[in-house]
């Protein structure tokens, strides 16, 4: 049974999503105060955090940051009433796996949660497959799939779970072009129109971390009108 912590100060929303999560067979815990919610998040073991941004005590951004600083890798689904792209990108930058902007449909909420749980169950399968390299080296970029560790030269690069999944997918299939819709389906596990910016923001942040010049990337290339691909090994050696 999946265990979910809901930190949301709107009791109606909290009760409603808790009810639907229970229909999925989840065990839920609810908290309305950010400070207490953070204490519970750090003290317990959860399979998913559903986290509102605007909270009394401590806001959701800080809670997300603190959870990730403690090396807790359980997925975080953020809820926000704000529509500014800055807030969404900042949440993802701090380590959130996904977000929904209020008001959202329960159908979409459940689809996102199911997708997150599918990823939890299948994350290790590509690594267990003997046909997939467990360690990948491209130029000075090193990817260790088992340890989920990335190094650029002698420096370890800190990636979020989604950033690592994207990089590992690309590096495992150099030269293979992926559309944004494909990446959304493979990495996030759902198909909704209008969420290309989720893919774009992750790609931009990933490039900022692994590329010497994100404007002229060595590894993750844009295929205009199509999507993205990882450079062929011969291309990376030229850099």
C-alpha positions as CSV (number, residue, x, y, z in Angstrom):
1,X,0.0,0.0,0.0
2,X,1.4,3.4,-1.0
3,X,1.7,6.0,1.7
4,X,1.0,9.6,0.8
5,X,1.5,12.8,2.9
6,X,-0.8,15.6,1.8
7,X,0.3,19.1,3.0
8,X,-2.5,21.4,2.0
9,X,-4.2,24.1,4.1
10,X,-7.5,24.0,2.1
11,X,-9.3,21.3,3.9
12,X,-11.9,20.8,1.1
13,X,-9.1,20.1,-1.4
14,X,-7.2,18.0,1.0
15,X,-10.2,15.8,1.9
16,X,-11.2,15.5,-1.8
17,X,-7.8,14.3,-3.0
18,X,-7.4,12.1,0.0
19,X,-10.7,10.4,-0.8
20,X,-9.6,9.7,-4.4
21,X,-6.1,8.5,-3.3
22,X,-7.8,6.0,-1.0
23,X,-9.8,4.8,-3.9
24,X,-6.4,4.0,-5.5
25,X,-5.6,1.9,-2.5
26,X,-3.3,4.5,-0.8
27,X,-3.0,5.3,2.8
28,X,-3.1,9.1,3.3
29,X,-2.1,11.5,6.1
30,X,-3.1,15.1,6.0
31,X,-1.5,18.3,7.5
32,X,-2.6,21.9,7.0
33,X,0.4,23.7,8.6
34,X,3.7,23.9,6.7
35,X,6.0,23.7,9.7
36,X,4.3,20.6,11.2
37,X,4.0,19.1,7.7
38,X,7.7,19.4,7.2
39,X,8.4,17.7,10.5
40,X,6.1,14.8,9.5
41,X,7.7,14.7,6.0
42,X,11.2,14.3,7.5
43,X,10.2,11.9,10.2
44,X,8.1,9.4,8.2
45,X,8.6,7.4,5.1
46,X,6.2,8.2,2.3
47,X,5.8,7.1,-1.3
48,X,4.5,10.5,-2.4
49,X,4.2,14.0,-1.1
50,X,1.3,16.2,-2.3
51,X,2.5,19.6,-1.4
52,X,0.7,23.0,-1.7
53,X,2.9,26.0,-2.2
54,X,1.0,28.6,-0.1
55,X,1.0,27.3,3.4
56,X,1.0,28.8,6.9
57,X,4.2,28.3,8.9
58,X,6.6,27.3,6.1
59,X,5.7,27.6,2.4
60,X,5.8,24.6,0.1
61,X,8.9,25.7,-1.7
62,X,10.9,25.6,1.5
63,X,9.4,22.2,2.4
64,X,10.4,20.8,-1.0
65,X,13.9,22.2,-0.6
66,X,14.3,20.7,2.9
67,X,13.0,17.3,1.8
68,X,15.5,17.1,-1.0
69,X,18.4,18.4,1.1
70,X,17.8,15.4,3.4
71,X,18.4,13.1,0.3
72,X,14.8,11.9,0.4
73,X,14.0,10.9,-3.2
74,X,10.3,10.1,-2.8
75,X,8.4,12.0,-5.6
76,X,6.8,15.4,-4.8
77,X,3.7,16.6,-6.6
78,X,3.2,20.3,-6.0
79,X,-0.1,22.2,-6.1
80,X,-0.1,25.9,-6.8
81,X,-2.7,28.6,-7.3
82,X,-0.2,30.7,-9.0
83,X,0.1,30.7,-12.8
84,X,3.5,32.4,-13.2
85,X,6.0,30.3,-15.0
86,X,8.7,31.4,-12.5
87,X,6.9,29.6,-9.6
88,X,6.6,26.4,-11.5
89,X,10.2,26.4,-12.8
90,X,11.5,27.2,-9.3
91,X,9.5,24.4,-7.8
92,X,11.0,22.0,-10.3
93,X,14.4,23.4,-9.7
94,X,14.1,22.7,-6.0
95,X,13.4,19.1,-6.7
96,X,9.6,18.7,-7.3
97,X,8.7,16.0,-9.8
98,X,5.5,17.5,-11.1
99,X,3.0,20.2,-10.4
100,X,-0.6,21.1,-11.0
101,X,-2.1,24.5,-11.1
102,X,-5.4,25.1,-9.2
103,X,-8.1,24.7,-10.2
104,X,-7.3,21.2,-11.6
105,X,-9.5,18.3,-12.5
106,X,-9.5,15.2,-10.3
107,X,-9.1,13.1,-13.5
108,X,-5.8,14.9,-14.2
109,X,-4.7,14.6,-10.6
110,X,-5.3,10.9,-10.5
111,X,-3.6,10.5,-13.9
112,X,-0.5,12.3,-12.6
113,X,-0.4,10.2,-9.4
114,X,-0.8,6.9,-11.3
115,X,2.0,8.0,-13.6
116,X,4.2,8.7,-10.6
117,X,3.5,5.3,-9.1
118,X,4.2,3.6,-12.4
119,X,7.6,5.3,-12.5
120,X,8.4,4.2,-9.0
121,X,7.7,0.6,-10.0
122,X,9.6,0.6,-13.3
123,X,12.6,2.9,-12.5
124,X,15.0,0.0,-11.9
125,X,13.9,-2.1,-14.9
126,X,16.2,-0.5,-17.5
127,X,19.1,-0.9,-15.1
128,X,18.4,-4.6,-14.6
129,X,18.2,-5.1,-18.4
130,X,21.6,-6.6,-19.4
131,X,21.2,-5.0,-22.8
132,X,21.4,-1.5,-21.3
133,X,24.7,-0.1,-20.1
134,X,24.9,0.4,-16.4
135,X,27.8,2.9,-16.8
136,X,27.9,5.3,-19.7
137,X,30.9,7.5,-20.7
138,X,30.7,10.3,-23.2
139,X,33.7,12.5,-23.3
140,X,34.1,13.9,-19.8
141,X,30.5,13.0,-18.9
142,X,30.1,9.8,-16.8
143,X,26.7,8.3,-15.9
144,X,26.4,5.5,-13.4
145,X,22.9,4.1,-13.6
146,X,23.0,1.9,-10.5
147,X,24.2,4.7,-8.2
148,X,22.2,7.3,-10.2
149,X,25.4,9.3,-10.2
150,X,26.7,11.8,-12.8
151,X,30.1,13.2,-13.0
152,X,31.6,15.8,-15.4
153,X,35.3,15.4,-15.3
154,X,36.1,15.1,-11.6
155,X,33.0,17.0,-10.4
156,X,29.8,15.2,-9.3
157,X,26.7,16.9,-10.8
158,X,23.6,17.1,-8.6
159,X,20.5,16.2,-10.6
160,X,16.9,15.8,-9.7
161,X,15.2,12.5,-10.3
162,X,13.6,13.7,-13.5
163,X,16.8,15.3,-14.8
164,X,18.7,12.0,-14.2
165,X,15.9,10.0,-16.0
166,X,16.1,12.3,-19.0
167,X,19.8,12.2,-19.2
168,X,20.0,8.4,-18.8
169,X,17.3,8.0,-21.5
170,X,19.2,10.2,-23.9
171,X,22.6,8.8,-23.2
172,X,21.3,5.2,-23.6
173,X,20.1,6.0,-27.1
174,X,22.6,8.5,-28.7
175,X,21.4,9.9,-32.0
176,X,17.8,8.9,-31.3
177,X,15.4,11.9,-31.5
178,X,12.6,12.2,-29.0
179,X,9.6,14.5,-29.4
180,X,8.4,16.4,-26.4
181,X,5.3,14.3,-26.3
182,X,7.4,11.1,-26.3
183,X,9.5,12.5,-23.4
184,X,6.4,13.5,-21.5
185,X,5.0,10.0,-21.9
186,X,8.2,8.1,-21.1
187,X,9.6,10.2,-18.3
188,X,6.5,11.6,-16.7
189,X,4.2,8.7,-17.7
190,X,1.2,10.7,-19.0
191,X,-0.1,12.3,-22.2
192,X,-1.6,15.8,-21.9
193,X,-1.5,18.5,-24.5
194,X,-0.1,21.9,-23.5
195,X,2.7,20.6,-21.1
196,X,5.6,21.0,-23.5
197,X,7.0,23.6,-21.2
198,X,7.5,20.9,-18.5
199,X,9.9,19.1,-20.8
200,X,11.5,22.3,-22.0
201,X,12.2,23.6,-18.5
202,X,13.8,20.3,-17.5
203,X,16.0,20.2,-20.6
204,X,17.1,23.8,-20.0
205,X,18.1,23.0,-16.4
206,X,19.8,19.8,-17.4
207,X,21.9,21.6,-20.0
208,X,22.8,24.3,-17.5
209,X,24.3,21.6,-15.3
210,X,26.2,19.5,-17.8
211,X,27.0,21.7,-20.7
212,X,30.0,24.1,-20.8
213,X,27.9,26.3,-23.1
214,X,24.1,25.6,-22.8
215,X,23.6,27.9,-25.8
216,X,25.8,25.6,-27.9
217,X,25.3,22.2,-26.2
218,X,27.7,19.3,-26.6
219,X,25.5,16.6,-25.4
220,X,21.7,17.4,-25.6
221,X,20.9,18.7,-29.1
222,X,17.7,20.4,-30.3
223,X,16.3,18.9,-33.4
224,X,14.2,21.9,-34.7
225,X,10.6,21.1,-35.3
226,X,10.9,17.6,-33.8
227,X,12.4,17.6,-30.3
228,X,15.7,16.6,-28.7
229,X,18.5,14.0,-29.1
230,X,21.7,13.0,-27.4
231,X,24.8,13.6,-29.6
232,X,26.6,10.6,-31.2
233,X,29.7,9.6,-29.4
234,X,31.9,10.8,-32.3
235,X,30.4,14.3,-31.9
236,X,31.2,14.5,-28.2
237,X,34.8,13.5,-28.8
238,X,35.3,16.4,-31.0
239,X,34.6,18.8,-28.1
